[in-house]
Amino acid sequence: WDEGPEVGGDYGPYRQSERGHIYQEKARELMEAGLAYPCFCTQEELDKKKEEAEARGENPKYDGMWRDADPALVKEKMDAGEPYTIR
């Protein structure tokens, strides 16, 4: 091939593990545009929701809990360094 991890080129970095800064920048842009948001659900909370959905015979899915959260609460959690996932 003309370019890639071994030969270089204009469109690198080529390995996903080397592209983290690109993904972080794009996630920030999506959040600033209102197209993504931080979710502070813990793994335990998500597991519980999954179990409950399966017990009802439904497919598990994220319920958008943090989609419309109070911006002041979101800022407070982010300022406190609480872990979150961008959705």
Distance bins in CASP14 RR format, pairs under 12 A and 6 or more apart:
PFRMAT RR
TARGET T0000
AUTHOR 0000-0000-0000
RMODE 2
METHOD distances of the structure
MODEL  1
1 7 1 0 0 1 0 0 0 0 0 0 0
1 8 0 0 0 0 0 1 0 0 0 0 0
1 9 0 0 0 0 0 1 0 0 0 0 0
1 11 0 0 0 0 0 1 0 0 0 0 0
1 14 0 0 0 0 0 1 0 0 0 0 0
2 8 0 0 0 0 1 0 0 0 0 0 0
2 9 1 0 0 1 0 0 0 0 0 0 0
2 10 0 0 0 0 1 0 0 0 0 0 0
2 11 0 0 0 0 0 1 0 0 0 0 0
3 9 1 1 0 0 0 0 0 0 0 0 0
3 10 1 0 0 1 0 0 0 0 0 0 0
3 11 1 0 0 1 0 0 0 0 0 0 0
3 12 1 0 0 1 0 0 0 0 0 0 0
3 13 0 0 0 0 0 1 0 0 0 0 0
3 14 1 0 0 1 0 0 0 0 0 0 0
4 10 0 0 0 0 0 1 0 0 0 0 0
4 11 0 0 0 0 1 0 0 0 0 0 0
4 12 1 0 0 1 0 0 0 0 0 0 0
4 13 0 0 0 0 1 0 0 0 0 0 0
4 14 1 0 1 0 0 0 0 0 0 0 0
4 15 0 0 0 0 1 0 0 0 0 0 0
4 18 0 0 0 0 0 1 0 0 0 0 0
5 11 0 0 0 0 0 1 0 0 0 0 0
5 12 0 0 0 0 1 0 0 0 0 0 0
5 13 0 0 0 0 1 0 0 0 0 0 0
5 14 1 0 1 0 0 0 0 0 0 0 0
5 15 1 0 1 0 0 0 0 0 0 0 0
5 16 0 0 0 0 0 1 0 0 0 0 0
5 17 0 0 0 0 0 1 0 0 0 0 0
5 18 0 0 0 0 1 0 0 0 0 0 0
5 19 0 0 0 0 0 1 0 0 0 0 0
6 12 0 0 0 0 0 1 0 0 0 0 0
6 14 0 0 0 0 1 0 0 0 0 0 0
6 15 0 0 0 0 0 1 0 0 0 0 0
7 14 0 0 0 0 1 0 0 0 0 0 0
8 14 1 0 0 1 0 0 0 0 0 0 0
8 15 0 0 0 0 0 1 0 0 0 0 0
8 18 0 0 0 0 0 1 0 0 0 0 0
11 19 0 0 0 0 0 1 0 0 0 0 0
11 22 0 0 0 0 0 1 0 0 0 0 0
12 18 1 0 0 1 0 0 0 0 0 0 0
12 19 0 0 0 0 1 0 0 0 0 0 0
12 21 0 0 0 0 0 1 0 0 0 0 0
12 22 0 0 0 0 1 0 0 0 0 0 0
13 19 1 0 1 0 0 0 0 0 0 0 0
13 20 0 0 0 0 1 0 0 0 0 0 0
13 21 0 0 0 0 1 0 0 0 0 0 0
13 22 1 0 0 1 0 0 0 0 0 0 0
13 23 0 0 0 0 0 1 0 0 0 0 0
14 22 0 0 0 0 0 1 0 0 0 0 0
15 22 0 0 0 0 0 1 0 0 0 0 0
16 22 0 0 0 0 1 0 0 0 0 0 0
16 23 0 0 0 0 1 0 0 0 0 0 0
17 23 0 0 0 0 0 1 0 0 0 0 0
19 25 0 0 0 0 0 1 0 0 0 0 0
19 26 0 0 0 0 1 0 0 0 0 0 0
20 26 0 0 0 0 1 0 0 0 0 0 0
20 27 0 0 0 0 1 0 0 0 0 0 0
20 28 0 0 0 0 0 1 0 0 0 0 0
21 27 0 0 0 0 0 1 0 0 0 0 0
21 28 0 0 0 0 0 1 0 0 0 0 0
22 28 0 0 0 0 0 1 0 0 0 0 0
22 29 0 0 0 0 0 1 0 0 0 0 0
23 29 0 0 0 0 0 1 0 0 0 0 0
23 30 0 0 0 0 0 1 0 0 0 0 0
23 36 0 0 0 0 0 1 0 0 0 0 0
23 86 0 0 0 0 1 0 0 0 0 0 0
24 30 0 0 0 0 0 1 0 0 0 0 0
24 31 0 0 0 0 0 1 0 0 0 0 0
24 86 0 0 0 0 1 0 0 0 0 0 0
25 31 0 0 0 0 0 1 0 0 0 0 0
25 32 0 0 0 0 0 1 0 0 0 0 0
25 86 0 0 0 0 0 1 0 0 0 0 0
26 32 0 0 0 0 0 1 0 0 0 0 0
26 33 0 0 0 0 0 1 0 0 0 0 0
26 35 0 0 0 0 0 1 0 0 0 0 0
26 36 0 0 0 0 1 0 0 0 0 0 0
26 86 0 0 0 0 1 0 0 0 0 0 0
27 33 0 0 0 0 0 1 0 0 0 0 0
27 34 0 0 0 0 0 1 0 0 0 0 0
27 35 0 0 0 0 0 1 0 0 0 0 0
27 36 1 0 0 1 0 0 0 0 0 0 0
27 37 0 0 0 0 0 1 0 0 0 0 0
27 38 0 0 0 0 1 0 0 0 0 0 0
27 84 0 0 0 0 0 1 0 0 0 0 0
27 85 0 0 0 0 1 0 0 0 0 0 0
27 86 1 0 1 0 0 0 0 0 0 0 0
27 87 0 0 0 0 0 1 0 0 0 0 0
28 34 0 0 0 0 0 1 0 0 0 0 0
28 35 0 0 0 0 0 1 0 0 0 0 0
28 36 0 0 0 0 1 0 0 0 0 0 0
28 38 0 0 0 0 0 1 0 0 0 0 0
28 86 0 0 0 0 1 0 0 0 0 0 0
29 35 0 0 0 0 1 0 0 0 0 0 0
29 36 0 0 0 0 1 0 0 0 0 0 0
29 86 0 0 0 0 0 1 0 0 0 0 0
30 36 1 1 0 0 0 0 0 0 0 0 0
30 37 0 0 0 0 1 0 0 0 0 0 0
30 38 0 0 0 0 0 1 0 0 0 0 0
30 86 1 0 0 1 0 0 0 0 0 0 0
30 87 0 0 0 0 1 0 0 0 0 0 0
31 37 1 0 0 1 0 0 0 0 0 0 0
31 38 1 0 0 1 0 0 0 0 0 0 0
31 39 0 0 0 0 0 1 0 0 0 0 0
31 66 0 0 0 0 0 1 0 0 0 0 0
31 71 0 0 0 0 0 1 0 0 0 0 0
31 74 0 0 0 0 0 1 0 0 0 0 0
31 78 0 0 0 0 0 1 0 0 0 0 0
31 84 0 0 0 0 0 1 0 0 0 0 0
31 85 0 0 0 0 0 1 0 0 0 0 0
31 86 1 0 0 1 0 0 0 0 0 0 0
31 87 0 0 0 0 1 0 0 0 0 0 0
32 86 0 0 0 0 0 1 0 0 0 0 0
34 67 0 0 0 0 0 1 0 0 0 0 0
34 68 0 0 0 0 0 1 0 0 0 0 0
34 71 0 0 0 0 0 1 0 0 0 0 0
34 74 0 0 0 0 0 1 0 0 0 0 0
34 86 0 0 0 0 0 1 0 0 0 0 0
34 87 0 0 0 0 0 1 0 0 0 0 0
35 67 0 0 0 0 0 1 0 0 0 0 0
35 86 0 0 0 0 0 1 0 0 0 0 0
35 87 0 0 0 0 0 1 0 0 0 0 0
36 64 0 0 0 0 0 1 0 0 0 0 0
36 66 0 0 0 0 0 1 0 0 0 0 0
36 67 0 0 0 0 1 0 0 0 0 0 0
36 84 0 0 0 0 0 1 0 0 0 0 0
36 85 0 0 0 0 0 1 0 0 0 0 0
36 86 1 0 1 0 0 0 0 0 0 0 0
36 87 1 0 0 1 0 0 0 0 0 0 0
37 62 0 0 0 0 0 1 0 0 0 0 0
37 64 0 0 0 0 1 0 0 0 0 0 0
37 65 0 0 0 0 0 1 0 0 0 0 0
37 66 1 0 1 0 0 0 0 0 0 0 0
37 67 1 0 1 0 0 0 0 0 0 0 0
37 68 0 0 0 0 1 0 0 0 0 0 0
37 69 1 0 0 1 0 0 0 0 0 0 0
37 70 0 0 0 0 0 1 0 0 0 0 0
37 71 0 0 0 0 1 0 0 0 0 0 0
37 73 0 0 0 0 0 1 0 0 0 0 0
37 74 1 0 0 1 0 0 0 0 0 0 0
37 77 0 0 0 0 0 1 0 0 0 0 0
37 78 0 0 0 0 0 1 0 0 0 0 0
37 84 0 0 0 0 1 0 0 0 0 0 0
37 85 0 0 0 0 1 0 0 0 0 0 0
37 86 1 0 0 1 0 0 0 0 0 0 0
37 87 1 0 1 0 0 0 0 0 0 0 0
38 64 0 0 0 0 0 1 0 0 0 0 0
38 65 0 0 0 0 0 1 0 0 0 0 0
38 66 1 0 0 1 0 0 0 0 0 0 0
38 67 0 0 0 0 0 1 0 0 0 0 0
38 69 0 0 0 0 1 0 0 0 0 0 0
38 71 0 0 0 0 0 1 0 0 0 0 0
38 73 0 0 0 0 0 1 0 0 0 0 0
38 74 1 0 0 1 0 0 0 0 0 0 0
38 75 0 0 0 0 1 0 0 0 0 0 0
38 76 0 0 0 0 0 1 0 0 0 0 0
38 77 1 0 0 1 0 0 0 0 0 0 0
38 78 1 0 0 1 0 0 0 0 0 0 0
38 79 0 0 0 0 0 1 0 0 0 0 0
38 81 0 0 0 0 0 1 0 0 0 0 0
38 82 0 0 0 0 1 0 0 0 0 0 0
38 83 0 0 0 0 1 0 0 0 0 0 0
38 84 1 1 0 0 0 0 0 0 0 0 0
38 85 1 0 0 1 0 0 0 0 0 0 0
38 86 1 0 0 1 0 0 0 0 0 0 0
38 87 1 0 0 1 0 0 0 0 0 0 0
39 45 0 0 0 0 1 0 0 0 0 0 0
39 46 0 0 0 0 1 0 0 0 0 0 0
39 49 0 0 0 0 0 1 0 0 0 0 0
39 62 1 0 0 1 0 0 0 0 0 0 0
39 63 0 0 0 0 0 1 0 0 0 0 0
39 64 1 0 0 1 0 0 0 0 0 0 0
39 65 1 0 0 1 0 0 0 0 0 0 0
39 66 1 0 1 0 0 0 0 0 0 0 0
39 67 0 0 0 0 1 0 0 0 0 0 0
39 68 0 0 0 0 0 1 0 0 0 0 0
39 69 0 0 0 0 1 0 0 0 0 0 0
39 74 0 0 0 0 1 0 0 0 0 0 0
39 77 0 0 0 0 0 1 0 0 0 0 0
39 78 0 0 0 0 0 1 0 0 0 0 0
39 82 0 0 0 0 0 1 0 0 0 0 0
39 83 0 0 0 0 0 1 0 0 0 0 0
39 84 1 0 1 0 0 0 0 0 0 0 0
39 85 1 0 1 0 0 0 0 0 0 0 0
39 86 1 0 0 1 0 0 0 0 0 0 0
39 87 1 0 1 0 0 0 0 0 0 0 0
40 46 0 0 0 0 0 1 0 0 0 0 0
40 64 0 0 0 0 0 1 0 0 0 0 0
40 65 0 0 0 0 1 0 0 0 0 0 0
40 66 1 0 0 1 0 0 0 0 0 0 0
40 67 0 0 0 0 0 1 0 0 0 0 0
40 69 0 0 0 0 1 0 0 0 0 0 0
40 70 0 0 0 0 0 1 0 0 0 0 0
40 73 0 0 0 0 1 0 0 0 0 0 0
40 74 1 0 0 1 0 0 0 0 0 0 0
40 75 0 0 0 0 0 1 0 0 0 0 0
40 76 0 0 0 0 0 1 0 0 0 0 0
40 77 1 0 1 0 0 0 0 0 0 0 0
40 78 0 0 0 0 1 0 0 0 0 0 0
40 80 0 0 0 0 0 1 0 0 0 0 0
40 81 0 0 0 0 0 1 0 0 0 0 0
40 82 1 0 1 0 0 0 0 0 0 0 0
40 83 1 0 0 1 0 0 0 0 0 0 0
40 84 1 0 1 0 0 0 0 0 0 0 0
40 85 0 0 0 0 1 0 0 0 0 0 0
40 86 0 0 0 0 0 1 0 0 0 0 0
40 87 0 0 0 0 0 1 0 0 0 0 0
41 47 0 0 0 0 1 0 0 0 0 0 0
41 48 0 0 0 0 1 0 0 0 0 0 0
41 49 0 0 0 0 1 0 0 0 0 0 0
41 50 0 0 0 0 0 1 0 0 0 0 0
41 62 0 0 0 0 1 0 0 0 0 0 0
41 63 0 0 0 0 1 0 0 0 0 0 0
41 64 0 0 0 0 1 0 0 0 0 0 0
41 65 1 0 0 1 0 0 0 0 0 0 0
41 66 1 0 0 1 0 0 0 0 0 0 0
41 67 0 0 0 0 0 1 0 0 0 0 0
41 69 0 0 0 0 0 1 0 0 0 0 0
41 77 0 0 0 0 0 1 0 0 0 0 0
41 82 0 0 0 0 0 1 0 0 0 0 0
41 83 0 0 0 0 0 1 0 0 0 0 0
41 84 0 0 0 0 1 0 0 0 0 0 0
41 85 1 0 0 1 0 0 0 0 0 0 0
41 87 0 0 0 0 1 0 0 0 0 0 0
42 48 0 0 0 0 1 0 0 0 0 0 0
42 49 0 0 0 0 0 1 0 0 0 0 0
42 65 0 0 0 0 0 1 0 0 0 0 0
42 66 0 0 0 0 0 1 0 0 0 0 0
42 82 0 0 0 0 1 0 0 0 0 0 0
42 83 0 0 0 0 1 0 0 0 0 0 0
42 84 0 0 0 0 0 1 0 0 0 0 0
42 85 0 0 0 0 0 1 0 0 0 0 0
43 49 0 0 0 0 0 1 0 0 0 0 0
43 50 0 0 0 0 0 1 0 0 0 0 0
43 83 0 0 0 0 1 0 0 0 0 0 0
43 85 0 0 0 0 1 0 0 0 0 0 0
44 50 0 0 0 0 0 1 0 0 0 0 0
44 51 0 0 0 0 0 1 0 0 0 0 0
45 51 0 0 0 0 0 1 0 0 0 0 0
45 52 0 0 0 0 0 1 0 0 0 0 0
45 62 0 0 0 0 0 1 0 0 0 0 0
45 63 0 0 0 0 0 1 0 0 0 0 0
45 64 0 0 0 0 0 1 0 0 0 0 0
45 65 0 0 0 0 1 0 0 0 0 0 0
45 66 0 0 0 0 0 1 0 0 0 0 0
45 85 0 0 0 0 0 1 0 0 0 0 0
46 52 0 0 0 0 0 1 0 0 0 0 0
46 53 0 0 0 0 0 1 0 0 0 0 0
46 60 0 0 0 0 1 0 0 0 0 0 0
46 61 0 0 0 0 0 1 0 0 0 0 0
46 62 1 0 0 1 0 0 0 0 0 0 0
46 63 0 0 0 0 1 0 0 0 0 0 0
46 64 0 0 0 0 0 1 0 0 0 0 0
46 65 0 0 0 0 1 0 0 0 0 0 0
46 66 0 0 0 0 0 1 0 0 0 0 0
46 85 0 0 0 0 1 0 0 0 0 0 0
46 87 0 0 0 0 0 1 0 0 0 0 0
47 53 0 0 0 0 0 1 0 0 0 0 0
47 54 0 0 0 0 0 1 0 0 0 0 0
47 60 0 0 0 0 1 0 0 0 0 0 0
48 54 0 0 0 0 0 1 0 0 0 0 0
48 55 0 0 0 0 0 1 0 0 0 0 0
48 60 0 0 0 0 0 1 0 0 0 0 0
48 63 0 0 0 0 0 1 0 0 0 0 0
48 65 0 0 0 0 0 1 0 0 0 0 0
49 55 0 0 0 0 0 1 0 0 0 0 0
49 56 0 0 0 0 0 1 0 0 0 0 0
49 58 0 0 0 0 0 1 0 0 0 0 0
49 59 0 0 0 0 0 1 0 0 0 0 0
49 60 1 0 0 1 0 0 0 0 0 0 0
49 61 0 0 0 0 1 0 0 0 0 0 0
49 62 1 0 0 1 0 0 0 0 0 0 0
49 63 1 0 0 1 0 0 0 0 0 0 0
49 64 0 0 0 0 0 1 0 0 0 0 0
49 65 0 0 0 0 1 0 0 0 0 0 0
50 56 0 0 0 0 0 1 0 0 0 0 0
50 57 0 0 0 0 0 1 0 0 0 0 0
50 58 0 0 0 0 1 0 0 0 0 0 0
50 59 0 0 0 0 1 0 0 0 0 0 0
50 60 1 0 1 0 0 0 0 0 0 0 0
50 61 0 0 0 0 1 0 0 0 0 0 0
50 62 0 0 0 0 1 0 0 0 0 0 0
50 63 0 0 0 0 0 1 0 0 0 0 0
51 57 0 0 0 0 0 1 0 0 0 0 0
51 58 0 0 0 0 0 1 0 0 0 0 0
51 60 0 0 0 0 1 0 0 0 0 0 0
52 58 0 0 0 0 1 0 0 0 0 0 0
52 60 0 0 0 0 1 0 0 0 0 0 0
52 61 0 0 0 0 0 1 0 0 0 0 0
52 63 0 0 0 0 0 1 0 0 0 0 0
53 59 1 0 0 1 0 0 0 0 0 0 0
53 60 1 0 1 0 0 0 0 0 0 0 0
53 61 1 0 0 1 0 0 0 0 0 0 0
53 62 0 0 0 0 0 1 0 0 0 0 0
53 63 0 0 0 0 1 0 0 0 0 0 0
54 60 1 0 0 1 0 0 0 0 0 0 0
54 61 0 0 0 0 0 1 0 0 0 0 0
61 87 0 0 0 0 0 1 0 0 0 0 0
62 85 0 0 0 0 1 0 0 0 0 0 0
62 87 1 0 0 1 0 0 0 0 0 0 0
63 87 0 0 0 0 0 1 0 0 0 0 0
64 85 0 0 0 0 0 1 0 0 0 0 0
64 87 1 0 0 1 0 0 0 0 0 0 0
65 73 0 0 0 0 0 1 0 0 0 0 0
65 74 0 0 0 0 0 1 0 0 0 0 0
65 84 0 0 0 0 0 1 0 0 0 0 0
65 85 0 0 0 0 0 1 0 0 0 0 0
65 87 0 0 0 0 1 0 0 0 0 0 0
66 73 0 0 0 0 1 0 0 0 0 0 0
66 74 1 0 0 1 0 0 0 0 0 0 0
66 77 0 0 0 0 1 0 0 0 0 0 0
66 78 0 0 0 0 0 1 0 0 0 0 0
66 82 0 0 0 0 0 1 0 0 0 0 0
66 84 0 0 0 0 1 0 0 0 0 0 0
66 85 0 0 0 0 1 0 0 0 0 0 0
66 86 0 0 0 0 0 1 0 0 0 0 0
66 87 1 0 0 1 0 0 0 0 0 0 0
67 74 0 0 0 0 0 1 0 0 0 0 0
67 86 0 0 0 0 0 1 0 0 0 0 0
67 87 1 0 0 1 0 0 0 0 0 0 0
68 74 0 0 0 0 0 1 0 0 0 0 0
69 75 0 0 0 0 0 1 0 0 0 0 0
69 76 0 0 0 0 0 1 0 0 0 0 0
69 77 0 0 0 0 1 0 0 0 0 0 0
69 78 0 0 0 0 0 1 0 0 0 0 0
69 84 0 0 0 0 0 1 0 0 0 0 0
69 87 0 0 0 0 0 1 0 0 0 0 0
70 76 0 0 0 0 1 0 0 0 0 0 0
70 77 0 0 0 0 0 1 0 0 0 0 0
71 77 0 0 0 0 0 1 0 0 0 0 0
71 78 0 0 0 0 0 1 0 0 0 0 0
72 78 0 0 0 0 0 1 0 0 0 0 0
72 79 0 0 0 0 0 1 0 0 0 0 0
73 79 0 0 0 0 0 1 0 0 0 0 0
73 80 0 0 0 0 0 1 0 0 0 0 0
73 82 0 0 0 0 0 1 0 0 0 0 0
73 84 0 0 0 0 0 1 0 0 0 0 0
74 80 0 0 0 0 0 1 0 0 0 0 0
74 81 0 0 0 0 0 1 0 0 0 0 0
74 82 0 0 0 0 1 0 0 0 0 0 0
74 84 0 0 0 0 1 0 0 0 0 0 0
74 86 0 0 0 0 0 1 0 0 0 0 0
75 81 0 0 0 0 0 1 0 0 0 0 0
75 82 0 0 0 0 0 1 0 0 0 0 0
75 84 0 0 0 0 0 1 0 0 0 0 0
76 82 0 0 0 0 1 0 0 0 0 0 0
77 83 0 0 0 0 1 0 0 0 0 0 0
77 84 1 0 0 1 0 0 0 0 0 0 0
78 84 1 0 0 1 0 0 0 0 0 0 0
78 86 0 0 0 0 0 1 0 0 0 0 0
END
